[in-house]
């Protein structure tokens, strides 16, 4: 027996001895005495994650190391005649068995960023859990504290459902308004996306579980996602999508990064040396592990050597690239050095130690979930993410009590819509609108049983009638006989698909007919992102409610009745037409499945409002836009430069309206003489609750990268010396207060000091 095996035998013997003598605790589990720590020195919590990892890694055999670098799908996969192994949480996304001999727990992986999702092919009942509103709704709150709180809630439900890895953290910039997964992501701006998604990841990981951040990188459309090459210049990527990841990761230290399906400048993201080794692990010094997306691995040696650490859901790949055979061969022929296998394991183990997974074993204890408390959390998030886009003549908020109200369409009598695909959380009480949408993935369309109709009826004093909206004439008649009409329109979106911005199912005609019959028409849009509104001029008010989650009906009613201010602000630009987009025609549309194609992101870092500024286009609604039920004035904008060159902006906002409300003062900055990808960039913001007449001052230090361009040749950020303009206001196109400041300029490396 070689000395490694001898050591393994001895440590097991010592542990076994310690355990047999250990007293039992109240729960009947053996209290592992201190001696056991000696037997497993890596369980000494006084040591660093690095030290504990080294102690554990040296105990592992090569075969054991091979078991940690690939995962199983946690649900049946009929097309491949696959059944998950014992030990999985049925209906889950993934599972990596543990190593009992060494006390390494299994890794139970659940989707996703909205809550504990269940795979559709589960052979057991759906896990019914609390759903946050769509990621884009959380970002639309511009409230990091809410994002963190929501993350903490879904992370707790994940832990109590027996999961220690949550596949959340969708931070891809919204480059393509038609992208079917925009609802899972959040913003077109790297600062807003990075801060908001970073906050959610921190919340999730506060439960001693690992969160991912995904999908790294440039996974900006679903059409051809498995094969397309996202092509972009490095400087443009560094100042946009990569910056969103960088900011989010600095703020949340996600245990794992999920590499994307698509190619990036020709190479698949999960075997892309530039993305994984040069930027992520090199420049950014990332110590966690890179897991693949499910079906995103295309090689053994190339993927391993270019930075992939764990193959997820291997059954979705053409081969088991990191399975014992192929990886074993690569190790044997030296195409994958043993040191790389060690590093893959080191990264995984370190994350398990760093995020408390090793010291806090999970168990299935879903009976402990406090759903009532969690409903309040998802409702708070949803209502602060609802954006009031139009409110003619102060039609909203409605006064409680006697109005004859027509509520029309959108299955508002049954529930609220959610997005499709792997992130779908099946809500408690089941799907109140079964049988809609695609039979297979990413369908069916799932609603949450929290009907807006009931929430409105509870406030309207009983004079509310509902019409399904399937017949615009009938709906218009009901509207004509009512004091006002509330029309719900739905645009379902989902993973693996992209969607037109035009509302489906004749809903535009429905809204036009109702608005013609009654000018006091309020439209509530449930969508995964921007939509066109040909009826906008005809209606009195419009709310963007996104997919509002498990308490969405209540959230919508609370905003409509002014129980809370309308305080959401758009995290994405709503275009007036497709012609305003960098790519009016969606690349890859209509190509046979599997046909490779390129998407050239020639706009580089000029994403969203930056593109519109650069081109001088007027959007339907601007980035950062959203009305409140009160009004705010902005003043006293100041820009100061510290001795260390840091730019700090400050200003004040006053509630000049009659009622309390929440302001989102936004600060933008840009070089007075141009030279960037666009005239300005978001430099910071605050979310402030203000009573009528109250004022508040706020101060925002500006991240130097937001003042810089990226010098690829020198791998440095460069702040050009000179005059810079600063704006303060309510959206990217409503910036009444300006000032200027001189920056000394400077350079700093893209390589983070460890
Ligand atoms: C999906 C998604 C990814 C998800 C994973 C597991 O295809 O791209 O976001 O976490 O597979 O379901």
Boltz pocket constraint, residues with backbone or C-beta under 6 A from the ligand:
constraints:
  - pocket:
      binder: B
      contacts: [[A, 93], [A, 111], [A, 112], [A, 167], [A, 214], [A, 293], [A, 294], [A, 422]]
      max_distance: 6.0
